[in-house]
Amino acid sequence: MPARRRLRFHGRIAGVGSSSGVRIVVGRWHDSPLGSFGDAMVEEPDGHRVLVAPDESVAEFIAATYVFDEVRLESITVTGADPHWQVRSESLHLDLGVGGRTALGRLLRLVPRRLSTAPWWCALTDPIARVVLRGVRTRGDTGERREWYGATDHHAIDSAAGTWMGTDLGALARVEPPPRFGFSSTPPRPSVTEVTTTVEVEAT
């Protein structure tokens, strides 16, 4: 069996829907093997799935786990502090209003971080996440790599406004239907999740 190694990504994931039917998942990674970066996964109303990534290395890494119909390499920034986020790229302009901690967030804060981000704990909580948060998984296996998602906090998103490809997104809406990027989706309620993602890949 090939040797394996584990990589850890620390950051926050924002998921929002819109009245236009566009659903967006924004990654804001402050500490990772690829450095600090932002990315966006966008599913259009007709099901067309687009990855917006800052460079080829980030795009290749994400696309090895998730499925897209199109990849756009664009300078993308995710800036601002709660309660105001600004996401900017050539294709995507998005302003998010982050609200208070949810009941789920309060529960997550009760679990020690070392425990909540451990892969074995993520595997244990996966059946619960499947029931409580439709479409959400805390572990996945593509055959070539395995991933575990250790959530440590959760906040509601109260507002969202912006444009995708120059077209107004409309009002904030639930993230429905769930985006089809891979084995896990974002919760139906627009929200920000603080997460540590562990990715197991072949050692090189």
C-alpha positions in Angstrom: 0.0 0.0 0.0 1.4 3.5 -0.9 2.6 5.6 2.0 0.0 8.3 3.0 0.3 11.7 4.6 -2.2 14.0 6.2 -2.6 17.7 5.4 -4.5 20.2 7.5 -6.4 23.3 6.4 -7.7 25.8 9.0 -10.3 28.3 8.0 -14.0 29.2 7.5 -16.6 28.2 5.0 -19.5 30.4 4.1 -22.5 29.0 2.2 -25.3 31.1 0.8 -28.2 30.8 -1.6 -29.9 33.6 -3.6 -33.2 34.4 -5.1 -31.6 34.2 -8.5 -31.0 30.5 -7.9 -27.2 30.9 -7.7 -25.7 29.1 -4.7 -22.2 29.9 -3.5 -19.7 28.3 -1.1 -16.8 30.5 -0.1 -13.6 29.1 1.4 -11.5 31.5 3.6 -8.3 29.6 4.6 -5.9 31.3 6.9 -3.5 28.4 7.5 -2.9 25.6 5.0 -0.1 23.7 3.1 -1.0 26.0 0.2 -0.7 29.2 2.2 -3.5 31.6 3.0 -6.1 31.8 0.2 -9.7 32.2 -0.7 -11.8 30.3 -3.2 -15.5 30.1 -4.3 -17.6 27.2 -5.6 -20.6 28.4 -7.5 -23.6 26.4 -8.8 -25.8 28.2 -11.3 -29.6 27.7 -11.5 -29.1 25.3 -14.5 -26.7 23.1 -12.5 -23.5 24.5 -14.1 -20.7 24.2 -11.4 -17.8 26.6 -11.4 -14.7 26.8 -9.2 -13.0 30.2 -8.8 -9.5 29.7 -7.6 -6.5 32.0 -7.2 -4.0 29.8 -9.0 -3.4 26.5 -10.6 -2.1 24.7 -7.5 -5.2 25.6 -5.5 -7.5 24.7 -8.4 -5.8 21.3 -8.9 -6.0 20.4 -5.2 -9.7 21.3 -4.9 -10.6 19.7 -8.2 -9.0 16.4 -7.0 -11.9 16.1 -4.5 -14.8 18.1 -6.0 -16.4 18.1 -9.4 -16.8 21.2 -11.6 -17.9 21.9 -15.1 -15.6 24.9 -15.3 -12.6 26.2 -13.5 -11.8 30.0 -13.4 -8.3 31.1 -12.4 -8.9 34.6 -11.0 -7.4 36.8 -8.3 -9.9 36.2 -5.5 -9.9 37.9 -2.1 -11.9 37.3 1.0 -11.5 40.2 3.3 -13.2 42.0 6.2 -14.0 40.9 9.8 -17.3 39.8 11.3 -19.9 41.0 10.7 -18.8 42.1 7.2 -17.1 39.9 4.6 -16.2 41.1 1.1 -15.5 38.5 -1.6 -14.0 39.9 -4.8 -12.9 38.4 -8.1 -13.4 39.1 -11.8 -16.6 37.0 -11.8 -17.8 37.3 -8.3 -18.6 40.3 -6.1 -20.2 39.2 -2.8 -20.9 41.1 0.5 -21.9 39.0 3.4 -23.4 40.0 6.8 -22.4 37.5 9.4 -24.8 37.2 12.4 -24.7 35.6 15.8 -23.6 32.2 16.8 -26.3 29.5 16.2 -27.4 26.8 18.6 -25.2 24.4 16.6 -22.3 26.8 17.1 -22.9 26.8 20.9 -22.8 23.0 20.9 -19.6 22.9 18.9 -17.9 25.3 21.2 -18.5 22.9 24.1 -16.3 20.3 22.4 -12.5 20.7 23.0 -10.8 21.7 19.7 -8.3 18.8 19.7 -11.2 16.4 19.9 -13.6 18.1 17.4 -10.9 18.3 14.7 -9.6 14.7 15.2 -10.4 12.4 12.1 -11.8 9.7 14.3 -14.2 12.1 15.9 -15.3 13.4 12.5 -16.0 9.8 11.5 -18.0 9.3 14.6 -20.1 12.4 14.1 -20.8 11.8 10.4 -24.0 9.8 10.8 -25.3 12.5 13.1 -24.5 15.3 10.6 -26.2 13.4 7.8 -29.5 13.5 9.8 -29.3 16.9 11.5 -27.9 18.9 8.5 -29.2 17.6 5.2 -26.4 17.2 2.6 -23.6 17.7 5.1 -20.9 15.1 5.7 -18.0 15.2 8.1 -15.9 12.6 6.3 -15.6 11.5 2.7 -13.6 9.1 0.5 -12.9 9.6 -3.2 -10.9 6.4 -3.5 -7.6 8.3 -4.0 -8.0 10.6 -0.9 -9.9 10.8 2.3 -11.1 13.9 4.0 -12.5 14.8 7.5 -14.2 18.0 8.4 -13.9 19.1 12.0 -16.3 22.0 12.7 -15.5 24.2 15.7 -18.1 27.0 15.4 -21.1 28.1 13.4 -22.7 31.5 12.7 -25.7 32.5 10.8 -25.5 34.7 7.7 -28.0 37.5 7.9 -27.5 39.2 4.6 -25.9 38.7 1.2 -25.7 40.9 -1.9 -23.6 41.0 -5.0 -23.2 39.9 -8.6 -22.1 36.8 -10.4 -20.8 37.2 -14.0 -22.2 40.8 -13.9 -25.7 39.7 -13.0 -27.4 40.6 -9.8 -27.7 37.7 -7.3 -30.9 39.0 -5.7 -31.9 38.5 -2.1 -30.4 36.0 0.4 -32.1 32.6 0.3 -31.7 29.1 1.6 -29.0 27.0 0.0 -31.5 24.8 -1.9 -31.2 22.5 -3.7 -27.9 21.5 -2.1 -24.9 22.2 -4.4 -23.5 19.1 -6.2 -19.8 19.7 -5.8 -18.9 16.5 -4.1 -19.7 14.2 -1.2 -20.6 17.0 1.2 -22.6 20.2 0.9 -23.2 23.3 2.9 -26.1 23.5 5.4 -29.4 24.7 4.0 -29.4 27.7 6.3 -27.0 30.4 5.0 -24.1 30.2 7.5 -20.4 30.4 8.2 -18.7 27.3 9.7 -15.3 27.4 11.3 -13.5 24.2 10.3 -10.3 22.2 10.3 -10.2 20.0 7.2 -7.8 17.0 7.3 -6.9 15.6 3.9 -5.1 12.2 3.5 -3.2 11.9 0.3 -0.4 9.7 -1.1 3.0 10.7 0.2 5.3 12.1 -2.5 
